[in-house]
Amino acid sequence: MVWLAGVASADSWQPPTPEVYFSSDKAWRLTVTPRALVSSLAYYEDQVAHRAHPGARAGNLQKQAQGYLQHREHGHWRAVWNAPLLNDVGPVSAIVSSAGRVVTFDNWGSMGYGKDVVVIYDDHGKPLRAMGLDDFLPKEYIEALPASVSSIWWGGKHHFSVDGQQLVLSVVVPATNQGIADDSDEHVELPFDMTSGKTLAPDPRAWAHALHEAHKVAAEQRAAQAAADAAFVAPLLGPKTDRDEDWHRYLVEAFFRLDSGWKDDFPATKVLRFPQRKDYEASVGFLRRALRDGMNQDGALMLASPSQDNLVRVLSEEVATVPHGWLKQARVYVVVDDAHTTAVARILAPTGATYIQLDPGKPIPQRKERLDAYMANKGK
């Protein structure tokens, strides 16, 4: 019914559409009609503004998702129930048992959140039990699950037991460096009684293993967060490696600690690799294009390299072909020590850029305003 497009760090939801779900024997058919939206963007804008029925189309009287269950009898579909579902817009998925029982999963726009992540409906389409993740998973387990901007990726292929008396949730077992959950992940099964909705005991060995893995991942996450907290608070120094990501991270953090436009802007960062690397020429091309890119004419351009000597040499060659005054409204940060900074200033002078030296050996303190906000947020 709804599909998520994107990656773990940033994702977006396609507009919801009606979906039909069948029981395994094809004797039962559930049609889910989501609440119509103007657009996904309108939904999120209204949600931020705390408006009722975010993203709703004008004049549409449907206030939440609608479920319509039918049973096939003598070659014809007979209506069993037609009732609103608990989901505001619509569930992400649903299953139907061979006894005509319905279970829905998650909410459009945010999997894993809310008190209706799992909803078991009775024979008349009334909610028998609605559950959030914290109704069947420990807090530490939930925190260890893979997550994206909008969602907690907790579920696999949920199903019913062979006799249809139990709902079996397939729950992701947390793992180190886990991305968006998929079928290759390990899962543990958690059963629920379909008559009462009550939680049943899972396989003890499988559940103990899942809890152990979740505890391990949660401990790793706490250690990583502690390291990140320490790095945020500590003075910033240049990296000691030639890893591109380390240098980009250093440049971005330096921007937020030093630049006047830190609240509203984001820097362009380019890293010139060691000449010995196979992908060295590509990095020269990135730097060349950055110097000529009109988008960098009035912002912050930040340049670095594990080899300062080579960075100065390449800058001299590339800047020589840049039009005079081309960067007169730009702020160009270059990571060089005092022995190289005079040469860089001379090379950049014809461009008109405001040159700012970043000495990787000189610590950059955290900006007080950022530190105050960070510590206030940690205290919540």
C-alpha positions as CSV (number, residue, x, y, z in Angstrom):
1,M,0.0,0.0,0.0
2,V,2.8,2.4,0.8
3,W,6.4,2.2,-0.1
4,L,9.4,4.0,1.4
5,A,12.1,5.3,-0.9
6,G,15.5,6.3,0.4
7,V,18.2,5.2,2.9
8,A,18.6,4.9,6.6
9,S,19.8,8.4,7.2
10,A,17.2,10.1,5.0
11,D,13.9,8.7,3.6
12,S,10.7,9.8,2.0
13,W,7.3,8.3,1.7
14,Q,5.3,7.9,-1.6
15,P,1.7,9.0,-1.4
16,P,-0.6,6.2,0.0
17,T,-2.8,4.2,-2.3
18,P,-5.5,1.6,-1.8
19,E,-4.3,-2.0,-1.3
20,V,-6.0,-5.4,-1.2
21,Y,-4.9,-8.3,1.0
22,F,-6.0,-11.9,0.7
23,S,-5.9,-14.8,3.1
24,S,-3.6,-17.7,2.2
25,D,-6.6,-19.7,0.9
26,K,-7.9,-16.7,-1.1
27,A,-11.3,-17.0,0.7
28,W,-11.0,-13.7,2.5
29,R,-10.2,-10.3,1.0
30,L,-9.4,-7.1,2.9
31,T,-9.4,-3.8,1.0
32,V,-7.7,-0.9,2.8
33,T,-8.5,2.6,1.7
34,P,-6.1,5.2,3.1
35,R,-7.1,8.7,4.0
36,A,-6.5,10.8,0.9
37,L,-3.7,13.3,1.0
38,V,-3.0,16.4,-1.0
39,S,0.7,15.3,-1.1
40,S,3.3,13.8,1.2
41,L,4.8,17.3,1.6
42,A,1.5,18.8,2.6
43,Y,1.1,16.0,5.2
44,Y,4.5,16.7,6.8
45,E,4.0,20.5,6.7
46,D,0.6,20.2,8.5
47,Q,2.1,17.8,11.0
48,V,4.8,20.2,11.9
49,A,2.2,22.9,12.3
50,H,0.1,20.5,14.5
51,R,-2.9,20.8,12.3
52,A,-5.7,18.3,12.6
53,H,-5.9,15.6,9.8
54,P,-2.6,16.7,8.3
55,G,-2.4,16.8,4.5
56,A,-6.2,16.2,4.1
57,R,-7.9,17.1,0.8
58,A,-10.5,19.8,1.1
59,G,-14.0,18.4,1.3
60,N,-12.9,14.8,1.9
61,L,-14.9,13.4,4.8
62,Q,-12.7,10.4,5.4
63,K,-10.8,11.1,8.6
64,Q,-8.8,7.9,8.9
65,A,-8.0,4.6,7.1
66,Q,-10.9,2.4,6.2
67,G,-11.0,-1.4,6.1
68,Y,-13.5,-3.5,4.1
69,L,-13.4,-7.3,4.7
70,Q,-15.2,-9.7,2.4
71,H,-15.6,-13.5,2.3
72,R,-15.9,-15.5,-0.9
73,E,-19.0,-17.8,-0.8
74,H,-20.3,-19.8,-3.8
75,G,-18.1,-17.7,-6.2
76,H,-19.3,-14.4,-4.9
77,W,-17.8,-11.9,-2.4
78,R,-20.0,-11.2,0.7
79,A,-19.4,-8.2,2.8
80,V,-18.3,-9.1,6.4
81,W,-17.5,-5.7,7.8
82,N,-16.7,-2.2,6.7
83,A,-15.1,-0.1,9.4
84,P,-12.5,2.5,10.2
85,L,-9.0,1.3,11.1
86,L,-7.0,2.9,13.9
87,N,-4.4,4.3,11.5
88,D,-4.6,8.0,10.8
89,V,-3.6,7.7,7.1
90,G,-3.2,4.0,6.6
91,P,-1.3,0.9,7.7
92,V,2.0,0.0,6.0
93,S,0.8,-3.6,5.6
94,A,-1.8,-6.1,6.8
95,I,-2.5,-9.8,6.9
96,V,-5.7,-11.8,6.8
97,S,-6.1,-15.3,8.4
98,S,-8.1,-18.1,6.8
99,A,-10.6,-17.6,9.6
100,G,-11.2,-14.0,8.5
101,R,-9.2,-12.2,11.2
102,V,-7.3,-9.1,10.3
103,V,-4.0,-7.6,11.7
104,T,-2.5,-4.4,10.5
105,F,1.1,-3.2,10.9
106,D,2.7,0.2,11.3
107,N,1.5,3.6,10.1
108,W,2.1,5.4,6.8
109,G,5.0,7.9,7.4
110,S,6.6,6.4,10.5
111,M,7.0,2.6,11.0
112,G,7.6,1.5,14.5
113,Y,6.1,4.6,16.2
114,G,2.7,5.0,17.9
115,K,0.4,2.8,19.9
116,D,-1.0,1.1,16.8
117,V,2.2,-0.4,15.4
118,V,0.3,-3.8,15.6
119,V,-3.5,-3.9,15.7
120,I,-5.5,-7.1,16.0
121,Y,-9.1,-6.8,14.9
122,D,-12.0,-9.0,16.0
123,D,-14.6,-10.7,13.8
124,H,-16.6,-7.5,13.5
125,G,-13.7,-5.2,12.6
126,K,-13.3,-3.8,16.1
127,P,-9.8,-3.4,17.5
128,L,-9.2,-6.3,19.9
129,R,-5.7,-5.2,20.9
130,A,-3.5,-2.3,19.7
131,M,0.2,-2.4,20.5
132,G,3.2,-0.1,20.3
133,L,6.7,-1.6,20.2
134,D,7.0,-1.1,23.9
135,D,4.1,-3.4,24.5
136,F,6.1,-6.4,23.5
137,L,9.8,-5.3,23.3
138,P,12.1,-4.0,26.1
139,K,13.2,-0.4,25.8
140,E,16.8,-1.4,25.2
141,Y,15.7,-3.7,22.4
142,I,13.8,-1.0,20.6
143,E,16.8,1.4,20.9
144,A,19.1,-1.3,19.4
145,L,16.8,-1.8,16.3
146,P,17.9,-0.2,13.0
147,A,16.3,3.2,12.4
148,S,16.0,5.9,9.7
149,V,14.8,9.4,9.9
150,S,11.1,8.4,9.9
151,S,11.1,4.8,11.1
152,I,12.2,2.0,13.3
153,W,12.8,-1.1,11.1
154,W,11.6,-3.7,13.4
155,G,9.5,-6.2,11.4
156,G,9.8,-9.0,9.0
157,K,7.3,-11.3,7.4
158,H,4.5,-11.6,10.0
159,H,2.1,-14.5,9.7
160,F,-0.4,-16.7,11.4
161,S,0.2,-20.1,12.9
162,V,-0.9,-23.1,10.8
163,D,-4.2,-23.4,12.8
164,G,-4.8,-19.7,12.6
165,Q,-5.1,-19.4,16.4
166,Q,-1.9,-17.3,16.8
167,L,-0.4,-14.2,15.3
168,V,3.3,-14.6,14.9
169,L,5.3,-11.4,14.8
170,S,8.7,-11.7,13.0
171,V,10.9,-9.2,14.8
172,V,14.4,-8.1,13.7
173,V,17.2,-9.3,15.9
174,P,19.5,-6.2,16.3
175,A,23.1,-6.5,14.8
176,T,26.2,-4.4,14.6
177,N,26.3,-2.0,11.7
178,Q,22.8,-3.0,10.6
179,G,21.2,-0.9,7.9
180,I,17.5,-0.8,6.8
181,A,16.1,-4.1,7.8
182,D,15.5,-6.7,5.0
183,D,14.9,-10.4,4.6
184,S,18.6,-11.2,5.1
185,D,18.4,-10.0,8.8
186,E,18.0,-12.5,11.6
187,H,14.5,-12.6,13.1
188,V,12.9,-13.9,16.3
189,E,9.2,-14.9,16.4
190,L,6.8,-13.6,19.1
191,P,3.4,-15.3,19.3
192,F,0.0,-13.7,20.3
193,D,-3.3,-15.3,20.9
194,M,-5.8,-14.3,18.2
195,T,-8.9,-14.8,20.5
196,S,-7.8,-12.7,23.4
197,G,-4.9,-10.7,21.9
198,K,-2.7,-11.7,24.8
199,T,1.1,-12.2,24.5
200,L,2.2,-15.8,24.5
201,A,5.6,-17.1,25.5
202,P,8.2,-17.2,22.7
203,D,10.8,-19.9,22.2
204,P,13.0,-19.3,25.2
205,R,16.3,-20.0,23.5
206,A,15.5,-17.9,20.5
207,W,14.2,-15.0,22.6
208,A,17.3,-15.2,25.0
209,H,19.5,-15.0,22.0
210,A,17.7,-12.0,20.6
211,L,17.8,-10.2,23.9
212,H,21.6,-10.9,24.2
213,E,22.2,-9.4,20.7
214,A,20.1,-6.4,21.5
215,H,22.0,-5.8,24.7
216,K,25.3,-6.1,22.9
217,V,24.2,-3.6,20.1
218,A,22.8,-1.2,22.7
219,A,26.1,-1.2,24.6
220,E,28.0,-0.5,21.4
221,Q,25.6,2.4,20.6
222,R,26.1,3.9,24.1
223,A,29.8,3.7,23.7
224,A,29.6,5.3,20.2
225,Q,27.4,8.1,21.6
226,A,29.7,8.7,24.5
227,A,32.6,9.0,22.0
228,A,30.6,11.4,19.8
229,D,29.7,13.5,22.9
230,A,33.3,13.7,23.9
231,A,34.3,14.7,20.3
232,F,31.6,17.4,20.1
233,V,32.8,19.0,23.4
234,A,36.5,18.6,22.8
235,P,38.7,21.0,20.8
236,L,38.8,20.0,17.1
237,L,42.0,18.8,15.5
238,G,42.8,17.6,12.0
239,P,42.6,13.9,11.3
240,K,45.7,11.7,11.3
241,T,44.5,9.5,8.5
242,D,44.1,9.8,4.7
243,R,40.4,8.6,4.8
244,D,38.2,11.0,2.8
245,E,35.4,10.7,5.3
246,D,37.6,11.8,8.2
247,W,38.7,14.9,6.4
248,H,35.2,15.8,5.2
249,R,33.9,15.4,8.8
250,Y,36.7,17.6,10.0
251,L,35.9,20.3,7.5
252,V,32.2,20.3,8.2
253,E,32.7,20.5,12.0
254,A,35.3,23.3,11.5
255,F,32.7,25.2,9.5
256,F,30.1,25.0,12.3
257,R,32.6,26.0,14.9
258,L,34.1,29.0,12.9
259,D,32.0,30.3,10.1
260,S,29.7,33.3,10.4
261,G,27.0,31.5,8.3
262,W,26.9,28.4,10.4
263,K,23.2,28.7,11.3
264,D,21.9,28.9,7.8
265,D,24.6,27.6,5.4
266,F,26.4,24.3,4.7
267,P,29.9,24.2,3.2
268,A,31.2,22.6,0.1
269,T,34.0,20.3,1.1
270,K,36.7,18.9,-1.2
271,V,39.5,16.6,-0.3
272,L,42.6,16.2,-2.5
273,R,43.8,12.6,-2.1
274,F,47.4,11.3,-2.0
275,P,48.8,11.2,-5.5
276,Q,49.6,7.5,-5.0
277,R,46.0,6.6,-4.8
278,K,44.2,5.1,-7.8
279,D,41.4,7.6,-7.4
280,Y,43.7,10.6,-7.0
281,E,42.8,12.2,-10.4
282,A,39.1,12.1,-9.6
283,S,39.8,14.2,-6.5
284,V,41.7,16.7,-8.6
285,G,38.7,17.0,-10.8
286,F,36.4,17.5,-7.8
287,L,38.6,20.4,-6.6
288,R,38.8,21.9,-10.1
289,R,35.0,21.9,-10.5
290,A,34.5,23.3,-7.1
291,L,36.6,26.3,-7.8
292,R,34.6,27.0,-11.0
293,D,31.2,26.1,-9.7
294,G,28.9,29.1,-9.5
295,M,27.2,27.7,-6.5
296,N,30.4,28.2,-4.5
297,Q,30.8,31.9,-5.5
298,D,29.1,33.2,-2.4
299,G,29.3,30.5,0.2
300,A,31.9,28.5,2.2
301,L,34.3,26.3,0.2
302,M,36.6,24.1,2.3
303,L,39.7,22.4,0.9
304,A,41.9,19.8,2.5
305,S,44.5,17.1,1.7
306,P,46.6,14.6,3.7
307,S,49.5,16.2,1.7
308,Q,49.7,19.9,2.2
309,D,52.6,20.2,-0.3
310,N,50.6,18.7,-3.0
311,L,47.5,20.7,-2.1
312,V,49.4,24.0,-2.6
313,R,50.9,22.7,-5.9
314,V,47.5,21.7,-7.3
315,L,45.8,24.9,-6.0
316,S,48.4,27.0,-7.8
317,E,47.7,25.2,-11.1
318,E,44.0,25.2,-10.8
319,V,43.4,28.7,-9.5
320,A,45.5,30.1,-12.4
321,T,42.6,29.3,-14.7
322,V,39.9,30.8,-12.5
323,P,38.7,34.2,-13.6
324,H,39.9,37.2,-11.5
325,G,37.4,38.1,-8.8
326,W,35.4,34.9,-9.4
327,L,35.2,34.1,-5.7
328,K,35.1,37.6,-4.3
329,Q,32.0,36.8,-2.3
330,A,33.2,33.4,-1.1
331,R,34.9,32.2,2.0
332,V,37.6,29.7,1.1
333,Y,39.0,27.6,4.0
334,V,42.2,25.7,3.3
335,V,43.7,23.2,5.7
336,V,47.4,24.1,5.9
337,D,49.9,24.9,8.6
338,D,51.8,28.2,9.0
339,A,54.6,27.0,6.7
340,H,52.1,26.8,3.8
341,T,49.6,29.5,4.5
342,T,51.4,32.5,2.9
343,A,51.6,30.6,-0.4
344,V,47.9,29.7,-0.3
345,A,47.0,33.3,0.5
346,R,49.1,34.5,-2.5
347,I,47.5,31.8,-4.8
348,L,43.9,32.7,-3.9
349,A,44.4,36.5,-3.9
350,P,43.4,37.0,-7.6
351,T,40.1,35.2,-7.0
352,G,39.0,37.8,-4.5
353,A,38.1,35.1,-2.0
354,T,38.2,35.7,1.7
355,Y,40.9,33.2,2.6
356,I,40.8,31.4,6.0
357,Q,43.5,29.2,7.2
358,L,42.7,25.9,9.0
359,D,45.8,24.7,10.8
360,P,45.1,21.0,11.5
361,G,47.5,21.1,14.4
362,K,45.8,24.0,16.2
363,P,42.7,23.0,18.2
364,I,39.4,24.8,17.4
365,P,37.1,25.2,20.4
366,Q,33.4,24.4,20.2
367,R,31.2,27.3,19.6
368,K,29.5,28.3,22.9
369,E,26.1,28.6,21.4
370,R,26.3,25.1,19.9
371,L,27.7,23.6,23.1
372,D,24.9,25.2,25.2
373,A,22.2,23.9,22.9
374,Y,23.8,20.5,22.8
375,M,24.1,20.2,26.6
376,A,20.5,21.5,27.0
377,N,19.3,18.8,24.6
378,K,21.2,16.1,26.5
379,G,19.5,17.1,29.7
380,K,16.0,16.6,28.4
